[in-house]
Amino acid sequence: MFAGWKKLFRSKIKDEDWGVDTLTVWYIALTDLGMTQDEFNQAKRKSLSLSWPPTAPADFLELARAGKQGEYLDTQTAFETACRCAGMRGDVERDWRHPTVLETANRIGWGVLAQATNGFIKYFEQVYSGVIAEHQSGAEFTIPEARRIEAPKKTKLDDDSPVAQDWEKLKARMLGKRRESA
Protein backbone atom coordinates (compact mmCIF):
# COMPACT_ATOMS: atom_id res chain seq x y z
CA MET A 1 0.00 0.00 0.00
CA PHE A 2 2.76 2.45 0.95
CA ALA A 3 4.59 1.79 -2.33
CA GLY A 4 1.36 2.57 -4.22
CA TRP A 5 0.90 5.77 -2.22
CA LYS A 6 4.49 6.77 -2.94
CA LYS A 7 3.82 6.48 -6.68
CA LEU A 8 0.47 8.25 -6.45
CA PHE A 9 1.32 11.05 -4.04
CA ARG A 10 4.99 11.46 -5.17
CA SER A 11 6.46 14.49 -3.45
CA LYS A 12 3.86 14.49 -0.66
CA ILE A 13 5.48 11.42 0.92
CA LYS A 14 9.08 11.49 2.06
CA ASP A 15 10.92 8.19 1.76
CA GLU A 16 12.24 8.40 5.33
CA ASP A 17 8.70 8.76 6.74
CA TRP A 18 7.46 5.49 5.25
CA GLY A 19 10.02 2.86 6.19
CA VAL A 20 9.68 -0.55 7.86
CA ASP A 21 9.14 1.09 11.26
CA THR A 22 6.09 2.95 9.95
CA LEU A 23 4.76 -0.21 8.35
CA THR A 24 5.12 -2.08 11.67
CA VAL A 25 3.41 0.69 13.65
CA TRP A 26 0.53 0.82 11.17
CA TYR A 27 0.13 -2.96 11.26
CA ILE A 28 -0.03 -3.00 15.06
CA ALA A 29 -2.40 -0.02 15.23
CA LEU A 30 -4.80 -1.33 12.57
CA THR A 31 -4.84 -4.75 14.24
CA ASP A 32 -5.58 -3.17 17.63
CA LEU A 33 -8.35 -1.08 16.04
CA GLY A 34 -9.96 -4.29 14.78
CA MET A 35 -9.69 -3.53 11.08
CA THR A 36 -10.95 -6.34 8.87
CA GLN A 37 -9.53 -7.31 5.49
CA ASP A 38 -12.64 -5.95 3.77
CA GLU A 39 -12.24 -2.63 5.59
CA PHE A 40 -8.56 -2.52 4.63
CA ASN A 41 -9.38 -3.06 0.96
CA GLN A 42 -12.14 -0.46 1.05
CA ALA A 43 -9.96 2.15 2.81
CA LYS A 44 -7.05 1.49 0.45
CA ARG A 45 -9.32 2.04 -2.55
CA LYS A 46 -10.83 5.23 -1.08
CA SER A 47 -7.39 6.57 -0.20
CA LEU A 48 -6.51 6.68 -3.89
CA SER A 49 -9.02 9.49 -4.46
CA LEU A 50 -7.62 11.76 -1.72
CA SER A 51 -5.32 14.71 -2.30
CA TRP A 52 -3.10 13.62 0.61
CA PRO A 53 -2.56 10.12 1.99
CA PRO A 54 -3.93 9.39 5.49
CA THR A 55 -1.22 10.20 8.00
CA ALA A 56 -2.44 8.03 10.87
CA PRO A 57 -3.86 4.48 11.07
CA ALA A 58 -7.09 5.73 12.67
CA ASP A 59 -7.62 8.15 9.76
CA PHE A 60 -7.06 5.30 7.33
CA LEU A 61 -9.59 3.09 9.17
CA GLU A 62 -12.10 5.95 9.21
CA LEU A 63 -12.12 5.85 5.40
CA ALA A 64 -13.72 2.39 5.61
CA ARG A 65 -15.99 3.11 8.54
CA ALA A 66 -17.16 6.60 7.58
CA GLY A 67 -20.91 6.66 7.32
CA LYS A 68 -21.30 3.61 9.53
CA GLN A 69 -21.36 5.84 12.63
CA GLY A 70 -24.68 7.31 11.51
CA GLU A 71 -26.20 3.85 11.40
CA TYR A 72 -26.04 3.50 15.21
CA LEU A 73 -28.24 5.12 17.81
CA ASP A 74 -26.61 7.63 20.14
CA THR A 75 -25.95 6.23 23.62
CA GLN A 76 -28.87 8.01 25.34
CA THR A 77 -31.42 6.86 22.75
CA ALA A 78 -30.00 3.32 22.75
CA PHE A 79 -30.15 3.22 26.56
CA GLU A 80 -33.76 4.43 26.68
CA THR A 81 -34.76 1.97 23.93
CA ALA A 82 -33.05 -0.95 25.67
CA CYS A 83 -34.65 -0.12 29.04
CA ARG A 84 -38.12 0.26 27.50
CA CYS A 85 -37.93 -2.95 25.49
CA ALA A 86 -36.37 -4.95 28.33
CA GLY A 87 -39.14 -3.76 30.66
CA MET A 88 -41.95 -5.00 28.42
CA ARG A 89 -43.62 -8.13 29.73
CA GLY A 90 -44.94 -11.07 27.80
CA ASP A 91 -44.49 -12.11 24.21
CA VAL A 92 -44.95 -8.66 22.70
CA GLU A 93 -43.25 -7.08 19.73
CA ARG A 94 -40.32 -4.94 20.82
CA ASP A 95 -38.80 -2.23 18.64
CA TRP A 96 -35.06 -2.50 19.38
CA ARG A 97 -34.35 -0.13 16.47
CA HIS A 98 -30.91 -1.67 15.79
CA PRO A 99 -29.41 -5.11 16.45
CA THR A 100 -26.59 -3.58 18.52
CA VAL A 101 -29.13 -2.34 21.07
CA LEU A 102 -30.59 -5.85 21.50
CA GLU A 103 -27.10 -7.38 21.74
CA THR A 104 -26.17 -4.86 24.44
CA ALA A 105 -29.37 -5.66 26.34
CA ASN A 106 -28.63 -9.38 26.11
CA ARG A 107 -25.12 -8.87 27.50
CA ILE A 108 -26.21 -6.65 30.37
CA GLY A 109 -29.40 -8.53 31.15
CA TRP A 110 -32.99 -7.54 30.53
CA GLY A 111 -33.91 -7.61 34.21
CA VAL A 112 -31.12 -5.18 35.05
CA LEU A 113 -32.12 -2.80 32.25
CA ALA A 114 -35.81 -2.99 33.11
CA GLN A 115 -35.03 -1.38 36.47
CA ALA A 116 -32.08 0.79 35.46
CA THR A 117 -31.94 4.50 36.18
CA ASN A 118 -29.92 7.15 34.34
CA GLY A 119 -27.02 6.50 36.73
CA PHE A 120 -26.51 3.18 34.91
CA ILE A 121 -25.87 4.82 31.55
CA LYS A 122 -22.06 4.92 31.98
CA TYR A 123 -21.89 1.14 32.25
CA PHE A 124 -24.38 0.79 29.38
CA GLU A 125 -22.16 3.05 27.26
CA GLN A 126 -19.10 0.86 27.90
CA VAL A 127 -20.90 -2.30 26.80
CA TYR A 128 -22.69 -0.56 23.90
CA SER A 129 -19.47 0.92 22.46
CA GLY A 130 -17.87 -2.52 22.61
CA VAL A 131 -20.80 -4.04 20.75
CA ILE A 132 -20.64 -1.28 18.11
CA ALA A 133 -16.90 -1.86 17.65
CA GLU A 134 -17.54 -5.59 17.17
CA HIS A 135 -20.32 -4.83 14.66
CA GLN A 136 -18.08 -2.44 12.73
CA SER A 137 -15.43 -5.16 12.64
CA GLY A 138 -17.85 -7.54 10.98
CA ALA A 139 -19.75 -9.25 13.81
CA GLU A 140 -23.35 -9.89 12.87
CA PHE A 141 -26.17 -9.36 15.34
CA THR A 142 -29.81 -9.87 14.43
CA ILE A 143 -33.20 -9.07 15.83
CA PRO A 144 -35.23 -12.30 15.63
CA GLU A 145 -38.57 -12.28 13.90
CA ALA A 146 -41.41 -11.84 16.36
CA ARG A 147 -43.19 -15.03 17.30
CA ARG A 148 -46.87 -14.66 16.66
CA ILE A 149 -49.74 -17.05 16.94
CA GLU A 150 -51.94 -16.54 13.95
CA ALA A 151 -55.55 -17.63 13.75
CA PRO A 152 -56.11 -20.39 11.22
CA LYS A 153 -57.31 -19.07 7.93
CA LYS A 154 -60.84 -19.97 6.99
CA THR A 155 -61.00 -21.86 3.76
CA LYS A 156 -64.02 -22.63 1.67
CA LEU A 157 -64.43 -26.32 0.99
CA ASP A 158 -64.81 -27.52 -2.55
CA ASP A 159 -68.31 -29.08 -2.89
CA ASP A 160 -66.83 -32.19 -4.52
CA SER A 161 -64.25 -32.84 -1.78
CA PRO A 162 -64.77 -35.85 0.52
CA VAL A 163 -64.71 -33.55 3.57
CA ALA A 164 -67.50 -31.41 2.13
CA GLN A 165 -69.56 -34.50 1.28
CA ASP A 166 -69.08 -35.93 4.78
CA TRP A 167 -70.04 -32.56 6.22
CA GLU A 168 -73.21 -32.49 4.17
CA LYS A 169 -74.12 -36.05 5.30
CA LEU A 170 -73.49 -35.14 8.95
CA LYS A 171 -75.51 -31.96 8.60
CA ALA A 172 -78.41 -33.89 7.01
CA ARG A 173 -78.36 -36.47 9.84
CA MET A 174 -78.31 -33.76 12.49
CA LEU A 175 -81.13 -31.83 10.88
CA GLY A 176 -83.07 -35.06 10.42
CA LYS A 177 -82.73 -35.91 14.14
CA ARG A 178 -83.87 -32.42 15.13
CA ARG A 179 -86.96 -32.73 12.94
CA GLU A 180 -87.77 -36.15 14.44
CA SER A 181 -87.48 -34.88 17.98
CA ALA A 182 -89.63 -31.83 17.30
C-alpha atoms as one frame of an Amber mdcrd trajectory, in Angstrom:
protein
   0.000   0.000   0.000   2.761   2.453   0.952   4.589   1.790  -2.328   1.360
   2.572  -4.217   0.897   5.767  -2.215   4.494   6.774  -2.944   3.823   6.475
  -6.678   0.466   8.255  -6.454   1.325  11.053  -4.036   4.988  11.459  -5.173
   6.456  14.491  -3.447   3.861  14.488  -0.658   5.476  11.416   0.915   9.083
  11.492   2.065  10.919   8.193   1.764  12.245   8.400   5.327   8.695   8.763
   6.740   7.461   5.492   5.249  10.017   2.858   6.192   9.685  -0.553   7.857
   9.143   1.086  11.263   6.094   2.950   9.951   4.763  -0.214   8.347   5.122
  -2.078  11.668   3.414   0.688  13.654   0.526   0.821  11.171   0.126  -2.958
  11.257  -0.025  -2.995  15.056  -2.401  -0.023  15.229  -4.800  -1.325  12.567
  -4.843  -4.746  14.235  -5.576  -3.166  17.626  -8.348  -1.081  16.040  -9.957
  -4.290  14.776  -9.690  -3.529  11.075 -10.951  -6.343   8.873  -9.527  -7.311
   5.487 -12.638  -5.947   3.771 -12.242  -2.628   5.589  -8.565  -2.519   4.628
  -9.381  -3.058   0.957 -12.136  -0.457   1.048  -9.959   2.148   2.813  -7.049
   1.487   0.450  -9.324   2.037  -2.554 -10.830   5.225  -1.078  -7.386   6.571
  -0.201  -6.507   6.684  -3.885  -9.016   9.493  -4.465  -7.619  11.761  -1.717
  -5.321  14.713  -2.296  -3.101  13.615   0.614  -2.563  10.118   1.992  -3.928
   9.394   5.489  -1.216  10.199   8.002  -2.444   8.035  10.870  -3.856   4.484
  11.067  -7.087   5.735  12.671  -7.625   8.151   9.764  -7.061   5.296   7.331
  -9.587   3.094   9.172 -12.095   5.947   9.209 -12.121   5.849   5.396 -13.723
   2.394   5.607 -15.991   3.113   8.543 -17.163   6.603   7.583 -20.910   6.661
   7.322 -21.296   3.610   9.528 -21.363   5.841  12.631 -24.685   7.312  11.509
 -26.201   3.853  11.402 -26.040   3.499  15.210 -28.245   5.125  17.814 -26.606
   7.626  20.140 -25.954   6.232  23.619 -28.866   8.006  25.345 -31.416   6.856
  22.745 -29.999   3.320  22.747 -30.151   3.222  26.559 -33.761   4.429  26.676
 -34.757   1.972  23.926 -33.053  -0.954  25.673 -34.649  -0.119  29.044 -38.118
   0.264  27.503 -37.928  -2.953  25.490 -36.373  -4.951  28.332 -39.141  -3.759
  30.660 -41.955  -5.005  28.420 -43.624  -8.134  29.734 -44.939 -11.067  27.798
 -44.493 -12.108  24.213 -44.950  -8.655  22.697 -43.254  -7.079  19.729 -40.318
  -4.942  20.821 -38.802  -2.233  18.640 -35.062  -2.502  19.378 -34.350  -0.131
  16.467 -30.909  -1.667  15.786 -29.410  -5.114  16.455 -26.585  -3.576  18.522
 -29.135  -2.336  21.075 -30.590  -5.850  21.498 -27.104  -7.378  21.737 -26.170
  -4.856  24.440 -29.368  -5.663  26.344 -28.625  -9.383  26.111 -25.116  -8.871
  27.497 -26.205  -6.646  30.368 -29.402  -8.532  31.147 -32.994  -7.540  30.535
 -33.910  -7.607  34.214 -31.118  -5.177  35.053 -32.118  -2.799  32.251 -35.810
  -2.987  33.105 -35.033  -1.385  36.473 -32.078   0.792  35.463 -31.942   4.501
  36.179 -29.920   7.146  34.336 -27.025   6.495  36.729 -26.514   3.178  34.914
 -25.866   4.819  31.545 -22.059   4.922  31.979 -21.890   1.142  32.247 -24.378
   0.791  29.385 -22.159   3.053  27.257 -19.097   0.858  27.895 -20.898  -2.298
  26.795 -22.689  -0.562  23.901 -19.474   0.916  22.459 -17.868  -2.516  22.612
 -20.805  -4.043  20.745 -20.642  -1.283  18.107 -16.900  -1.862  17.653 -17.538
  -5.590  17.166 -20.316  -4.827  14.657 -18.076  -2.439  12.731 -15.425  -5.162
  12.641 -17.845  -7.536  10.978 -19.746  -9.253  13.814 -23.349  -9.888  12.866
 -26.166  -9.359  15.340 -29.808  -9.873  14.427 -33.197  -9.075  15.829 -35.226
 -12.298  15.633 -38.571 -12.284  13.897 -41.411 -11.836  16.364 -43.190 -15.033
  17.296 -46.874 -14.657  16.656 -49.741 -17.049  16.939 -51.944 -16.541  13.951
 -55.549 -17.626  13.748 -56.105 -20.390  11.218 -57.309 -19.068   7.931 -60.843
 -19.972   6.987 -60.999 -21.863   3.758 -64.021 -22.627   1.673 -64.426 -26.317
   0.985 -64.813 -27.523  -2.551 -68.311 -29.083  -2.890 -66.825 -32.194  -4.516
 -64.254 -32.843  -1.779 -64.767 -35.849   0.521 -64.715 -33.550   3.567 -67.500
 -31.415   2.125 -69.564 -34.503   1.282 -69.081 -35.927   4.785 -70.039 -32.557
   6.225 -73.208 -32.489   4.172 -74.120 -36.050   5.304 -73.489 -35.143   8.953
 -75.506 -31.957   8.604 -78.407 -33.892   7.010 -78.356 -36.469   9.842 -78.309
 -33.758  12.493 -81.125 -31.833  10.877 -83.070 -35.058  10.420 -82.732 -35.911
  14.141 -83.869 -32.424  15.125 -86.960 -32.731  12.941 -87.772 -36.147  14.437
 -87.480 -34.882  17.983 -89.627 -31.830  17.297
